[in-house]
């Protein structure tokens, strides 16, 4: 190749690069109509790319250690602790091994007492997990276990022995038993270590205790010395004395745009702030909510499995969260609290955890913010179409108090309330502690959340 | 002869509940229960004591365990007052005492700490003019024994080492 040809190629390259960059500059505010826009979108805010088996994405909502004692004694691993992370990682390894080389033993009707009789670890997930797509090239096990919402693992003491795993589908009252030759000694030892250091709070199982008032198996804390908790307050860092801190707001919304410098801003009379760049619109409501909407449409319907859609939602959330954490903003830990399949895709709900306890807000607040959960993500057409989240941060207050109302007292209060309304044969679906907020300006305290059907009854956990 | 036979049967009937009461004859004021502790045949694992039903934590009068704690749960009529006393020696003065009143749920639950050795659990049930006391005994064995038992591997009970292993097991259990 002679020198002239080389110069021609270089020149052509430079011309192309200049066209590309000019396009970016000229069509900034109208980037959605830009010829190059699709190129950017393809490489845009499409989240963290996860490698490995999709099963790695599964996040248990609770990890419960079963000491295997007569009458039942359990403990809940705190999600902020190293043990939680370790148990989750070990379990993921084991689940992968199960789906690749596990041996299906049997399908049976769920008998909690029977399966909880041994030393074990229970992983509870939010909602039902369909097994389709959990592993890319698994064995035939997936066809035998259509779905599950909990996994009980009975680890073996010796590395060479088989570990038993029960996939539980509580809604359908089914249990699927699987055995796998995989080293689960670490989990076995973890149970022993935790038992040695068990705290003042132990949990009981309602099914093991024959508490027929409970529809599902619920783990309830029992204690002789009431635990002490700190009061919390919820703050919106964007709002300072009734005015919007624009710098903080931009720190929150900018990571959601392809090119934040090109976004247009508009503020409405009611205080709502709009940011638009191409087909992406982000709104900030003064109640402390941001809303991301991707208005682009591919028309094409893409069928997605739960895990495919969750991968997209989680990747999006994790990427935004990573940007926020860099700015020390909105760092409340989150957990997947629910999911729903829609006609067009999937919806995922996430909620905050404060001091390892879920955060729940009242119906009054929910009406004002038009949200039932801290985060809502809608995945359609293979991408995140809607992302709504609270811009609130939980902060500890110096005030401490004892959580001295037992589950029996809280339960009786709910039964009294419902009986007064004429209800009979009351069946409890769930019961747990949560940091509950009654109103915007009120501090957060630990409450008993008792779920009866679709209704949630908050009962003060401190007298 | 028949008279003696009737007398003997009568004496046996009289003696039978006495043996049941012996473990529970604790308070002079109490109307001590003479009910046999038995697992309800209709509902698995439920100990029906008449005034209360124990649904978890206790299945018989005397038990052996390695556990440090025991949660005793059950059902009773609303308004029933339950007093749990835990001690190792009947003469002991600092008995751990817990009290609770059964609410609208009709449930009760008590977490009991067990010490190594014998633990007596006394449950006093107060219902209007009725008061009954039930006594249970849980012997907690040392954790080391459990560990040693777990270490004993029985690979093949028909192997030559069977006798040796059985001897080891017996010595540990002693």
Interface residues (C-beta under 8 A of the other chain):
Chain A: X67 X69 X70 X71 X72 X73 X113 X157 X198 X202 X204 X208 X209 X210 X211 X213 X222 X223 X224 X406 X407 X408 X409 X411 X412 X413 X415 X416 X419
Chain B: X43 X44 X45 X46 X55 X56 X57 X58 X59 X63 X65 X67 X68 X69 X70 X71 X72 X73 X98 X100 X103 X104 X105 X107 X108 X109 X111 X113 X150
